[in-house]
C-alpha cells in the first residue's frame, strides 16, 4: 500500500486491532444498506450481518466512504446514516477519485468494496448478489465483474442478482478467469432460487477447502477473485418460474418509466418486493445473513493458514 492510499484509509480501532493480531476479518458492502433495502430493514440487516460474522469468530468490517475517506469498519452512527439519509451517493470504482476530491459520503458497491477491502489487506468479503451482464443489453456490464477479475480476494455471494442475464454473466466470469465455487452445491445459485442450471468450477463442502484453494491462487500469483456461491436457505427460496413472471412485468414497467443505467437494478428489486408482498425482501435479508456467516467461517480458516 502506498502512502497516498494509506492516507485515505480510515480503519476502525476494532478492525485495526484484529489486523495486528492476524485475526479473521470479513468485509461487508454498504450499497445494500443505503440503496438495496428499505428503512429500517436496511439498518437491522446491516447489524445482523455484523452479528453473524462475530458469531463465527471473525470481525466485521463494513465499508463506506465518509468525507472522502475510505472507512473500513463502521460504528452504529455511521450505519444509521447510511440507512436513513437520502443523500448518500452510490459509487463504483470510476467514482472513487470524485468521492475523494469532493469529500463525499458514499455507499460502496461490490466493485468498490472489493477494491477498498483488498487495499486494506482484508481477504474475504460477503455480499448478497454480484452485478453482471444486464438483460437485453449485452454491452451493459457491471463494474463488479472486471473488479472481480483483477482483485485477489474471496467473495461469498448467492450468484448474480436475479434481474441480470445469469447465463451471460456466468460466461463472462469463465472467460475472464474468475474461479466460481459452489458452497455445498453442484450448480450456480440464482439469488432468490437455489438453482440456475448453470455450472460451477468446483463444489466445496468446507471452509478449509476454500482456504486451500485461495492459498493456491495466491501461490500461483493469480490476481482473480474466488467467487464462493452459496444458495439461499431453503426456507426462503422463491420458485424461479414465479420469479421470472414477476420480473417480466417489472422489466416492462421499468421500460415504460424510462428507468435506465444504475437505477435499473434497485428499481426492479423494489418492484419485485412489492409484487411478491415482501417475499423477495425477506429472501434478500436471509441470504445476506447466511452469506456473512459463511464468509466468517472461510475467513477464520484462511487466518489459521
C-alpha positions as protocol buffer text, in pm:
chain_id: "A"
residue {
  index: 1
  type: UNK
  ca { x: 0 y: 0 z: 0 }
}
residue {
  index: 2
  type: UNK
  ca { x: 148 y: 334 z: -100 }
}
residue {
  index: 3
  type: UNK
  ca { x: 138 y: 644 z: 119 }
}
residue {
  index: 4
  type: UNK
  ca { x: -139 y: 816 z: -76 }
}
residue {
  index: 5
  type: UNK
  ca { x: -367 y: 513 z: -44 }
}
residue {
  index: 6
  type: UNK
  ca { x: -297 y: 481 z: 327 }
}
residue {
  index: 7
  type: UNK
  ca { x: -383 y: 849 z: 379 }
}
residue {
  index: 8
  type: UNK
  ca { x: -735 y: 779 z: 251 }
}
residue {
  index: 9
  type: UNK
  ca { x: -792 y: 470 z: 466 }
}
residue {
  index: 10
  type: UNK
  ca { x: -975 y: 518 z: 795 }
}
residue {
  index: 11
  type: UNK
  ca { x: -965 y: 178 z: 966 }
}
residue {
  index: 12
  type: UNK
  ca { x: -1168 y: 140 z: 1284 }
}
residue {
  index: 13
  type: UNK
  ca { x: -996 y: 52 z: 1610 }
}
residue {
  index: 14
  type: UNK
  ca { x: -1164 y: -290 z: 1620 }
}
residue {
  index: 15
  type: UNK
  ca { x: -1058 y: -382 z: 1267 }
}
residue {
  index: 16
  type: UNK
  ca { x: -707 y: -239 z: 1315 }
}
residue {
  index: 17
  type: UNK
  ca { x: -658 y: -443 z: 1632 }
}
residue {
  index: 18
  type: UNK
  ca { x: -781 y: -757 z: 1451 }
}
residue {
  index: 19
  type: UNK
  ca { x: -530 y: -695 z: 1172 }
}
residue {
  index: 20
  type: UNK
  ca { x: -245 y: -658 z: 1421 }
}
residue {
  index: 21
  type: UNK
  ca { x: -316 y: -998 z: 1576 }
}
residue {
  index: 22
  type: UNK
  ca { x: -386 y: -1171 z: 1244 }
}
residue {
  index: 23
  type: UNK
  ca { x: -750 y: -1237 z: 1324 }
}
residue {
  index: 24
  type: UNK
  ca { x: -1019 y: -1325 z: 1072 }
}
residue {
  index: 25
  type: UNK
  ca { x: -1193 y: -1023 z: 915 }
}
residue {
  index: 26
  type: UNK
  ca { x: -1491 y: -1009 z: 677 }
}
residue {
  index: 27
  type: UNK
  ca { x: -1562 y: -705 z: 461 }
}
residue {
  index: 28
  type: UNK
  ca { x: -1927 y: -608 z: 411 }
}
residue {
  index: 29
  type: UNK
  ca { x: -2063 y: -369 z: 148 }
}
residue {
  index: 30
  type: UNK
  ca { x: -2276 y: -61 z: 217 }
}
residue {
  index: 31
  type: UNK
  ca { x: -2481 y: -11 z: -102 }
}
residue {
  index: 32
  type: UNK
  ca { x: -2724 y: -272 z: 26 }
}
residue {
  index: 33
  type: UNK
  ca { x: -2775 y: -50 z: 333 }
}
residue {
  index: 34
  type: UNK
  ca { x: -2816 y: 282 z: 154 }
}
residue {
  index: 35
  type: UNK
  ca { x: -2986 y: 169 z: -167 }
}
residue {
  index: 36
  type: UNK
  ca { x: -3072 y: -201 z: -155 }
}
residue {
  index: 37
  type: UNK
  ca { x: -3319 y: -235 z: 133 }
}
residue {
  index: 38
  type: UNK
  ca { x: -3589 y: -6 z: 277 }
}
residue {
  index: 39
  type: UNK
  ca { x: -3558 y: 156 z: 619 }
}
residue {
  index: 40
  type: UNK
  ca { x: -3544 y: 21 z: 891 }
}
residue {
  index: 41
  type: UNK
  ca { x: -3482 y: -324 z: 739 }
}
residue {
  index: 42
  type: UNK
  ca { x: -3152 y: -196 z: 598 }
}
residue {
  index: 43
  type: UNK
  ca { x: -3017 y: -91 z: 937 }
}
residue {
  index: 44
  type: UNK
  ca { x: -3136 y: -409 z: 1110 }
}
residue {
  index: 45
  type: UNK
  ca { x: -2990 y: -628 z: 836 }
}
residue {
  index: 46
  type: UNK
  ca { x: -2654 y: -450 z: 845 }
}
residue {
  index: 47
  type: UNK
  ca { x: -2628 y: -507 z: 1218 }
}
residue {
  index: 48
  type: UNK
  ca { x: -2750 y: -867 z: 1184 }
}
residue {
  index: 49
  type: UNK
  ca { x: -2482 y: -940 z: 921 }
}
residue {
  index: 50
  type: UNK
  ca { x: -2214 y: -799 z: 1151 }
}
residue {
  index: 51
  type: UNK
  ca { x: -2351 y: -1014 z: 1435 }
}
residue {
  index: 52
  type: UNK
  ca { x: -2344 y: -1324 z: 1211 }
}
residue {
  index: 53
  type: UNK
  ca { x: -1976 y: -1259 z: 1136 }
}
residue {
  index: 54
  type: UNK
  ca { x: -1893 y: -1222 z: 1505 }
}
residue {
  index: 55
  type: UNK
  ca { x: -2083 y: -1540 z: 1597 }
}
residue {
  index: 56
  type: UNK
  ca { x: -1844 y: -1739 z: 1377 }
}
residue {
  index: 57
  type: UNK
  ca { x: -1533 y: -1586 z: 1533 }
}
residue {
  index: 58
  type: UNK
  ca { x: -1446 y: -1314 z: 1282 }
}
residue {
  index: 59
  type: UNK
  ca { x: -1451 y: -934 z: 1291 }
}
residue {
  index: 60
  type: UNK
  ca { x: -1690 y: -748 z: 1057 }
}
residue {
  index: 61
  type: UNK
  ca { x: -1560 y: -456 z: 852 }
}
residue {
  index: 62
  type: UNK
  ca { x: -1849 y: -277 z: 685 }
}
residue {
  index: 63
  type: UNK
  ca { x: -1703 y: -42 z: 424 }
}
residue {
  index: 64
  type: UNK
  ca { x: -1826 y: 301 z: 311 }
}
residue {
  index: 65
  type: UNK
  ca { x: -1689 y: 645 z: 225 }
}
residue {
  index: 66
  type: UNK
  ca { x: -1738 y: 939 z: 462 }
}
residue {
  index: 67
  type: UNK
  ca { x: -1589 y: 1280 z: 399 }
}
residue {
  index: 68
  type: UNK
  ca { x: -1388 y: 1135 z: 112 }
}
residue {
  index: 69
  type: UNK
  ca { x: -1219 y: 879 z: 340 }
}
residue {
  index: 70
  type: UNK
  ca { x: -1238 y: 504 z: 285 }
}
residue {
  index: 71
  type: UNK
  ca { x: -1388 y: 386 z: 614 }
}
residue {
  index: 72
  type: UNK
  ca { x: -1318 y: 22 z: 696 }
}
residue {
  index: 73
  type: UNK
  ca { x: -1532 y: -77 z: 994 }
}
residue {
  index: 74
  type: UNK
  ca { x: -1830 y: 143 z: 1085 }
}
residue {
  index: 75
  type: UNK
  ca { x: -1985 y: 236 z: 1417 }
}
residue {
  index: 76
  type: UNK
  ca { x: -2362 y: 234 z: 1467 }
}
residue {
  index: 77
  type: UNK
  ca { x: -2393 y: 605 z: 1400 }
}
residue {
  index: 78
  type: UNK
  ca { x: -2244 y: 569 z: 1051 }
}
residue {
  index: 79
  type: UNK
  ca { x: -2460 y: 264 z: 978 }
}
residue {
  index: 80
  type: UNK
  ca { x: -2765 y: 466 z: 1084 }
}
residue {
  index: 81
  type: UNK
  ca { x: -2659 y: 746 z: 850 }
}
residue {
  index: 82
  type: UNK
  ca { x: -2626 y: 505 z: 559 }
}
residue {
  index: 83
  type: UNK
  ca { x: -2966 y: 358 z: 637 }
}
residue {
  index: 84
  type: UNK
  ca { x: -3163 y: 678 z: 689 }
}
residue {
  index: 85
  type: UNK
  ca { x: -3005 y: 959 z: 484 }
}
residue {
  index: 86
  type: UNK
  ca { x: -3131 y: 1022 z: 131 }
}
residue {
  index: 87
  type: UNK
  ca { x: -2816 y: 1197 z: 6 }
}
residue {
  index: 88
  type: UNK
  ca { x: -2575 y: 903 z: 29 }
}
residue {
  index: 89
  type: UNK
  ca { x: -2421 y: 854 z: -314 }
}
residue {
  index: 90
  type: UNK
  ca { x: -2383 y: 507 z: -463 }
}
residue {
  index: 91
  type: UNK
  ca { x: -2034 y: 478 z: -609 }
}
residue {
  index: 92
  type: UNK
  ca { x: -1843 y: 233 z: -824 }
}
residue {
  index: 93
  type: UNK
  ca { x: -1469 y: 228 z: -897 }
}
residue {
  index: 94
  type: UNK
  ca { x: -1487 y: 512 z: -1151 }
}
residue {
  index: 95
  type: UNK
  ca { x: -1636 y: 741 z: -883 }
}
residue {
  index: 96
  type: UNK
  ca { x: -1360 y: 699 z: -624 }
}
residue {
  index: 97
  type: UNK
  ca { x: -1149 y: 1000 z: -737 }
}
residue {
  index: 98
  type: UNK
  ca { x: -1464 y: 1215 z: -733 }
}
residue {
  index: 99
  type: UNK
  ca { x: -1557 y: 1095 z: -386 }
}
residue {
  index: 100
  type: UNK
  ca { x: -1210 y: 1174 z: -250 }
}
residue {
  index: 101
  type: UNK
  ca { x: -1174 y: 1511 z: -424 }
}
residue {
  index: 102
  type: UNK
  ca { x: -1519 y: 1633 z: -316 }
}
residue {
  index: 103
  type: UNK
  ca { x: -1509 y: 1470 z: 30 }
}
residue {
  index: 104
  type: UNK
  ca { x: -1839 y: 1289 z: -34 }
}
residue {
  index: 105
  type: UNK
  ca { x: -2037 y: 1048 z: 182 }
}
residue {
  index: 106
  type: UNK
  ca { x: -2096 y: 733 z: -24 }
}
residue {
  index: 107
  type: UNK
  ca { x: -2211 y: 374 z: -18 }
}
residue {
  index: 108
  type: UNK
  ca { x: -1978 y: 124 z: -184 }
}
residue {
  index: 109
  type: UNK
  ca { x: -2087 y: -131 z: -443 }
}
residue {
  index: 110
  type: UNK
  ca { x: -1937 y: -479 z: -479 }
}
residue {
  index: 111
  type: UNK
  ca { x: -1666 y: -331 z: -705 }
}
residue {
  index: 112
  type: UNK
  ca { x: -1564 y: -52 z: -469 }
}
residue {
  index: 113
  type: UNK
  ca { x: -1590 y: -269 z: -157 }
}
residue {
  index: 114
  type: UNK
  ca { x: -1367 y: -529 z: -324 }
}
residue {
  index: 115
  type: UNK
  ca { x: -1113 y: -261 z: -416 }
}
residue {
  index: 116
  type: UNK
  ca { x: -1105 y: -98 z: -70 }
}
residue {
  index: 117
  type: UNK
  ca { x: -1108 y: -427 z: 120 }
}
residue {
  index: 118
  type: UNK
  ca { x: -810 y: -553 z: -79 }
}
residue {
  index: 119
  type: UNK
  ca { x: -629 y: -220 z: -30 }
}
residue {
  index: 120
  type: UNK
  ca { x: -677 y: -262 z: 346 }
}
residue {
  index: 121
  type: UNK
  ca { x: -548 y: -620 z: 339 }
}
residue {
  index: 122
  type: UNK
  ca { x: -881 y: -797 z: 401 }
}
residue {
  index: 123
  type: UNK
  ca { x: -904 y: -1134 z: 229 }
}
residue {
  index: 124
  type: UNK
  ca { x: -1276 y: -1220 z: 249 }
}
residue {
  index: 125
  type: UNK
  ca { x: -1584 y: -1020 z: 150 }
}
residue {
  index: 126
  type: UNK
  ca { x: -1954 y: -1111 z: 186 }
}
residue {
  index: 127
  type: UNK
  ca { x: -2238 y: -970 z: -20 }
}
residue {
  index: 128
  type: UNK
  ca { x: -2583 y: -1070 z: -144 }
}
residue {
  index: 129
  type: UNK
  ca { x: -2551 y: -1088 z: -522 }
}
residue {
  index: 130
  type: UNK
  ca { x: -2288 y: -955 z: -757 }
}
residue {
  index: 131
  type: UNK
  ca { x: -2360 y: -735 z: -1058 }
}
residue {
  index: 132
  type: UNK
  ca { x: -2334 y: -880 z: -1405 }
}
residue {
  index: 133
  type: UNK
  ca { x: -2448 y: -856 z: -1765 }
}
residue {
  index: 134
  type: UNK
  ca { x: -2783 y: -677 z: -1796 }
}
residue {
  index: 135
  type: UNK
  ca { x: -3076 y: -847 z: -1965 }
}
residue {
  index: 136
  type: UNK
  ca { x: -3130 y: -724 z: -2319 }
}
residue {
  index: 137
  type: UNK
  ca { x: -2815 y: -507 z: -2308 }
}
residue {
  index: 138
  type: UNK
  ca { x: -2517 y: -738 z: -2353 }
}
residue {
  index: 139
  type: UNK
  ca { x: -2278 y: -442 z: -2367 }
}
residue {
  index: 140
  type: UNK
  ca { x: -2403 y: -317 z: -2028 }
}
residue {
  index: 141
  type: UNK
  ca { x: -2172 y: -497 z: -1788 }
}
residue {
  index: 142
  type: UNK
  ca { x: -2147 y: -414 z: -1419 }
}
residue {
  index: 143
  type: UNK
  ca { x: -1813 y: -279 z: -1295 }
}
residue {
  index: 144
  type: UNK
  ca { x: -1829 y: -560 z: -1038 }
}
residue {
  index: 145
  type: UNK
  ca { x: -1717 y: -813 z: -1298 }
}
residue {
  index: 146
  type: UNK
  ca { x: -1386 y: -658 z: -1411 }
}
residue {
  index: 147
  type: UNK
  ca { x: -1304 y: -581 z: -1046 }
}
residue {
  index: 148
  type: UNK
  ca { x: -1351 y: -948 z: -959 }
}
residue {
  index: 149
  type: UNK
  ca { x: -1125 y: -1041 z: -1249 }
}
residue {
  index: 150
  type: UNK
  ca { x: -836 y: -825 z: -1125 }
}
residue {
  index: 151
  type: UNK
  ca { x: -854 y: -836 z: -744 }
}
residue {
  index: 152
  type: UNK
  ca { x: -734 y: -1141 z: -544 }
}
residue {
  index: 153
  type: UNK
  ca { x: -999 y: -1167 z: -273 }
}
residue {
  index: 154
  type: UNK
  ca { x: -1255 y: -1433 z: -179 }
}
residue {
  index: 155
  type: UNK
  ca { x: -1616 y: -1317 z: -227 }
}
residue {
  index: 156
  type: UNK
  ca { x: -1916 y: -1501 z: -84 }
}
residue {
  index: 157
  type: UNK
  ca { x: -2244 y: -1435 z: -264 }
}
residue {
  index: 158
  type: UNK
  ca { x: -2559 y: -1608 z: -390 }
}
residue {
  index: 159
  type: UNK
  ca { x: -2466 y: -1566 z: -754 }
}
residue {
  index: 160
  type: UNK
  ca { x: -2565 y: -1265 z: -961 }
}
residue {
  index: 161
  type: UNK
  ca { x: -2879 y: -1068 z: -889 }
}
residue {
  index: 162
  type: UNK
  ca { x: -3183 y: -1234 z: -1049 }
}
residue {
  index: 163
  type: UNK
  ca { x: -3263 y: -925 z: -1257 }
}
residue {
  index: 164
  type: UNK
  ca { x: -2946 y: -984 z: -1465 }
}
residue {
  index: 165
  type: UNK
  ca { x: -2865 y: -1217 z: -1752 }
}
residue {
  index: 166
  type: UNK
  ca { x: -2728 y: -1506 z: -1548 }
}
residue {
  index: 167
  type: UNK
  ca { x: -2608 y: -1715 z: -1842 }
}
residue {
  index: 168
  type: UNK
  ca { x: -2405 y: -1433 z: -1998 }
}
residue {
  index: 169
  type: UNK
  ca { x: -2274 y: -1332 z: -1655 }
}
residue {
  index: 170
  type: UNK
  ca { x: -2152 y: -1688 z: -1594 }
}
residue {
  index: 171
  type: UNK
  ca { x: -1983 y: -1691 z: -1934 }
}
residue {
  index: 172
  type: UNK
  ca { x: -1811 y: -1357 z: -1861 }
}
residue {
  index: 173
  type: UNK
  ca { x: -1671 y: -1492 z: -1533 }
}
residue {
  index: 174
  type: UNK
  ca { x: -1535 y: -1800 z: -1708 }
}
residue {
  index: 175
  type: UNK
  ca { x: -1378 y: -1602 z: -1992 }
}
residue {
  index: 176
  type: UNK
  ca { x: -1203 y: -1363 z: -1753 }
}
residue {
  index: 177
  type: UNK
  ca { x: -1064 y: -1625 z: -1519 }
}
residue {
  index: 178
  type: UNK
  ca { x: -1279 y: -1580 z: -1207 }
}
residue {
  index: 179
  type: UNK
  ca { x: -1290 y: -1908 z: -1015 }
}
residue {
  index: 180
  type: UNK
  ca { x: -1651 y: -1998 z: -926 }
}
residue {
  index: 181
  type: UNK
  ca { x: -1705 y: -2239 z: -637 }
}
residue {
  index: 182
  type: UNK
  ca { x: -2034 y: -2385 z: -515 }
}
residue {
  index: 183
  type: UNK
  ca { x: -2079 y: -2385 z: -137 }
}
residue {
  index: 184
  type: UNK
  ca { x: -2223 y: -2733 z: -70 }
}
residue {
  index: 185
  type: UNK
  ca { x: -2398 y: -2719 z: -407 }
}
residue {
  index: 186
  type: UNK
  ca { x: -2339 y: -2851 z: -760 }
}
residue {
  index: 187
  type: UNK
  ca { x: -2465 y: -2561 z: -971 }
}
residue {
  index: 188
  type: UNK
  ca { x: -2468 y: -2185 z: -960 }
}
residue {
  index: 189
  type: UNK
  ca { x: -2736 y: -2040 z: -729 }
}
residue {
  index: 190
  type: UNK
  ca { x: -2975 y: -1787 z: -883 }
}
residue {
  index: 191
  type: UNK
  ca { x: -3005 y: -1536 z: -598 }
}
residue {
  index: 192
  type: UNK
  ca { x: -3361 y: -1595 z: -467 }
}
residue {
  index: 193
  type: UNK
  ca { x: -3355 y: -1950 z: -608 }
}
residue {
  index: 194
  type: UNK
  ca { x: -3115 y: -2226 z: -511 }
}
residue {
  index: 195
  type: UNK
  ca { x: -3052 y: -2349 z: -865 }
}
residue {
  index: 196
  type: UNK
  ca { x: -2994 y: -2197 z: -1209 }
}
residue {
  index: 197
  type: UNK
  ca { x: -2888 y: -2489 z: -1427 }
}
residue {
  index: 198
  type: UNK
  ca { x: -2552 y: -2315 z: -1477 }
}
residue {
  index: 199
  type: UNK
  ca { x: -2220 y: -2481 z: -1389 }
}
residue {
  index: 200
  type: UNK
  ca { x: -1970 y: -2407 z: -1116 }
}
residue {
  index: 201
  type: UNK
  ca { x: -1598 y: -2482 z: -1139 }
}
residue {
  index: 202
  type: UNK
  ca { x: -1584 y: -2691 z: -821 }
}
residue {
  index: 203
  type: UNK
  ca { x: -1806 y: -2790 z: -529 }
}
residue {
  index: 204
  type: UNK
  ca { x: -1666 y: -2709 z: -183 }
}
residue {
  index: 205
  type: UNK
  ca { x: -1802 y: -2856 z: 139 }
}
residue {
  index: 206
  type: UNK
  ca { x: -1589 y: -2681 z: 399 }
}
residue {
  index: 207
  type: UNK
  ca { x: -1420 y: -2351 z: 473 }
}
residue {
  index: 208
  type: UNK
  ca { x: -1086 y: -2530 z: 495 }
}
residue {
  index: 209
  type: UNK
  ca { x: -1111 y: -2636 z: 131 }
}
residue {
  index: 210
  type: UNK
  ca { x: -1189 y: -2279 z: 23 }
}
residue {
  index: 211
  type: UNK
  ca { x: -888 y: -2156 z: 222 }
}
residue {
  index: 212
  type: UNK
  ca { x: -663 y: -2410 z: 48 }
}
residue {
  index: 213
  type: UNK
  ca { x: -788 y: -2303 z: -296 }
}
residue {
  index: 214
  type: UNK
  ca { x: -734 y: -1935 z: -209 }
}
residue {
  index: 215
  type: UNK
  ca { x: -383 y: -2016 z: -91 }
}
residue {
  index: 216
  type: UNK
  ca { x: -310 y: -2198 z: -418 }
}
residue {
  index: 217
  type: UNK
  ca { x: -435 y: -1897 z: -615 }
}
residue {
  index: 218
  type: UNK
  ca { x: -202 y: -1670 z: -419 }
}
residue {
  index: 219
  type: UNK
  ca { x: 95 y: -1903 z: -461 }
}
residue {
  index: 220
  type: UNK
  ca { x: 38 y: -1901 z: -836 }
}
residue {
  index: 221
  type: UNK
  ca { x: 41 y: -1523 z: -837 }
}
residue {
  index: 222
  type: UNK
  ca { x: -303 y: -1506 z: -997 }
}
residue {
  index: 223
  type: UNK
  ca { x: -497 y: -1182 z: -948 }
}
residue {
  index: 224
  type: UNK
  ca { x: -855 y: -1307 z: -987 }
}
residue {
  index: 225
  type: UNK
  ca { x: -1114 y: -1323 z: -713 }
}
residue {
  index: 226
  type: UNK
  ca { x: -1252 y: -1654 z: -597 }
}
residue {
  index: 227
  type: UNK
  ca { x: -1631 y: -1646 z: -600 }
}
residue {
  index: 228
  type: UNK
  ca { x: -1792 y: -1873 z: -340 }
}
residue {
  index: 229
  type: UNK
  ca { x: -2158 y: -1904 z: -439 }
}
residue {
  index: 230
  type: UNK
  ca { x: -2395 y: -2006 z: -159 }
}
residue {
  index: 231
  type: UNK
  ca { x: -2760 y: -2099 z: -217 }
}
residue {
  index: 232
  type: UNK
  ca { x: -3026 y: -1908 z: -27 }
}
residue {
  index: 233
  type: UNK
  ca { x: -3155 y: -2101 z: 279 }
}
residue {
  index: 234
  type: UNK
  ca { x: -3430 y: -2331 z: 153 }
}
residue {
  index: 235
  type: UNK
  ca { x: -3695 y: -2183 z: 386 }
}
residue {
  index: 236
  type: UNK
  ca { x: -3673 y: -1851 z: 199 }
}
residue {
  index: 237
  type: UNK
  ca { x: -3632 y: -1979 z: -157 }
}
residue {
  index: 238
  type: UNK
  ca { x: -3873 y: -1850 z: -422 }
}
residue {
  index: 239
  type: UNK
  ca { x: -3962 y: -2060 z: -727 }
}
residue {
  index: 240
  type: UNK
  ca { x: -3772 y: -1949 z: -1039 }
}
residue {
  index: 241
  type: UNK
  ca { x: -4074 y: -1969 z: -1270 }
}
residue {
  index: 242
  type: UNK
  ca { x: -4274 y: -1745 z: -1037 }
}
residue {
  index: 243
  type: UNK
  ca { x: -3985 y: -1500 z: -1019 }
}
residue {
  index: 244
  type: UNK
  ca { x: -3942 y: -1486 z: -1396 }
}
residue {
  index: 245
  type: UNK
  ca { x: -4309 y: -1394 z: -1440 }
}
residue {
  index: 246
  type: UNK
  ca { x: -4285 y: -1120 z: -1177 }
}
residue {
  index: 247
  type: UNK
  ca { x: -3959 y: -994 z: -1325 }
}
residue {
  index: 248
  type: UNK
  ca { x: -4102 y: -978 z: -1676 }
}
residue {
  index: 249
  type: UNK
  ca { x: -4378 y: -746 z: -1552 }
}
residue {
  index: 250
  type: UNK
  ca { x: -4128 y: -534 z: -1358 }
}
residue {
  index: 251
  type: UNK
  ca { x: -3900 y: -504 z: -1663 }
}
residue {
  index: 252
  type: UNK
  ca { x: -4190 y: -385 z: -1876 }
}
residue {
  index: 253
  type: UNK
  ca { x: -4284 y: -130 z: -1610 }
}
residue {
  index: 254
  type: UNK
  ca { x: -3922 y: -8 z: -1594 }
}
residue {
  index: 255
  type: UNK
  ca { x: -3915 y: 40 z: -1970 }
}
residue {
  index: 256
  type: UNK
  ca { x: -4242 y: 232 z: -1961 }
}
residue {
  index: 257
  type: UNK
  ca { x: -4097 y: 464 z: -1696 }
}
residue {
  index: 258
  type: UNK
  ca { x: -3766 y: 508 z: -1882 }
}
residue {
  index: 259
  type: UNK
  ca { x: -3561 y: 361 z: -1593 }
}
residue {
  index: 260
  type: UNK
  ca { x: -3204 y: 310 z: -1715 }
}
residue {
  index: 261
  type: UNK
  ca { x: -2844 y: 251 z: -1613 }
}
residue {
  index: 262
  type: UNK
  ca { x: -2755 y: 212 z: -1247 }
}
residue {
  index: 263
  type: UNK
  ca { x: -3116 y: 285 z: -1144 }
}
residue {
  index: 264
  type: UNK
  ca { x: -3249 y: -32 z: -1308 }
}
residue {
  index: 265
  type: UNK
  ca { x: -3140 y: -293 z: -1053 }
}
residue {
  index: 266
  type: UNK
  ca { x: -3266 y: -116 z: -736 }
}
residue {
  index: 267
  type: UNK
  ca { x: -3589 y: -28 z: -919 }
}
residue {
  index: 268
  type: UNK
  ca { x: -3651 y: -388 z: -1023 }
}
residue {
  index: 269
  type: UNK
  ca { x: -3569 y: -526 z: -677 }
}
residue {
  index: 270
  type: UNK
  ca { x: -3815 y: -282 z: -518 }
}
residue {
  index: 271
  type: UNK
  ca { x: -4083 y: -370 z: -775 }
}
residue {
  index: 272
  type: UNK
  ca { x: -4035 y: -742 z: -719 }
}
residue {
  index: 273
  type: UNK
  ca { x: -4065 y: -696 z: -343 }
}
residue {
  index: 274
  type: UNK
  ca { x: -4393 y: -508 z: -388 }
}
residue {
  index: 275
  type: UNK
  ca { x: -4530 y: -762 z: -637 }
}
residue {
  index: 276
  type: UNK
  ca { x: -4445 y: -1059 z: -409 }
}
residue {
  index: 277
  type: UNK
  ca { x: -4580 y: -890 z: -95 }
}
residue {
  index: 278
  type: UNK
  ca { x: -4236 y: -867 z: 60 }
}
residue {
  index: 279
  type: UNK
  ca { x: -4123 y: -1225 z: -4 }
}
residue {
  index: 280
  type: UNK
  ca { x: -3823 y: -1118 z: -211 }
}
residue {
  index: 281
  type: UNK
  ca { x: -3727 y: -871 z: 62 }
}
residue {
  index: 282
  type: UNK
  ca { x: -3731 y: -1150 z: 321 }
}
residue {
  index: 283
  type: UNK
  ca { x: -3531 y: -1369 z: 85 }
}
residue {
  index: 284
  type: UNK
  ca { x: -3273 y: -1096 z: 31 }
}
residue {
  index: 285
  type: UNK
  ca { x: -3224 y: -1047 z: 404 }
}
residue {
  index: 286
  type: UNK
  ca { x: -3198 y: -1423 z: 461 }
}
residue {
  index: 287
  type: UNK
  ca { x: -2925 y: -1476 z: 202 }
}
residue {
  index: 288
  type: UNK
  ca { x: -2729 y: -1170 z: 319 }
}
residue {
  index: 289
  type: UNK
  ca { x: -2708 y: -1304 z: 674 }
}
residue {
  index: 290
  type: UNK
  ca { x: -2630 y: -1656 z: 556 }
}
residue {
  index: 291
  type: UNK
  ca { x: -2350 y: -1535 z: 328 }
}
residue {
  index: 292
  type: UNK
  ca { x: -2199 y: -1326 z: 610 }
}
residue {
  index: 293
  type: UNK
  ca { x: -2190 y: -1635 z: 830 }
}
residue {
  index: 294
  type: UNK
  ca { x: -2026 y: -1850 z: 562 }
}
residue {
  index: 295
  type: UNK
  ca { x: -1772 y: -1576 z: 486 }
}
residue {
  index: 296
  type: UNK
  ca { x: -1675 y: -1566 z: 853 }
}
residue {
  index: 297
  type: UNK
  ca { x: -1611 y: -1942 z: 851 }
}
residue {
  index: 298
  type: UNK
  ca { x: -1388 y: -1901 z: 547 }
}
residue {
  index: 299
  type: UNK
  ca { x: -1206 y: -1600 z: 696 }
}
residue {
  index: 300
  type: UNK
  ca { x: -1131 y: -1799 z: 1011 }
}
residue {
  index: 301
  type: UNK
  ca { x: -995 y: -2089 z: 802 }
}
residue {
  index: 302
  type: UNK
  ca { x: -776 y: -1852 z: 598 }
}
residue {
  index: 303
  type: UNK
  ca { x: -647 y: -1682 z: 915 }
}
residue {
  index: 304
  type: UNK
  ca { x: -548 y: -2019 z: 1056 }
}
residue {
  index: 305
  type: UNK
  ca { x: -328 y: -2081 z: 750 }
}
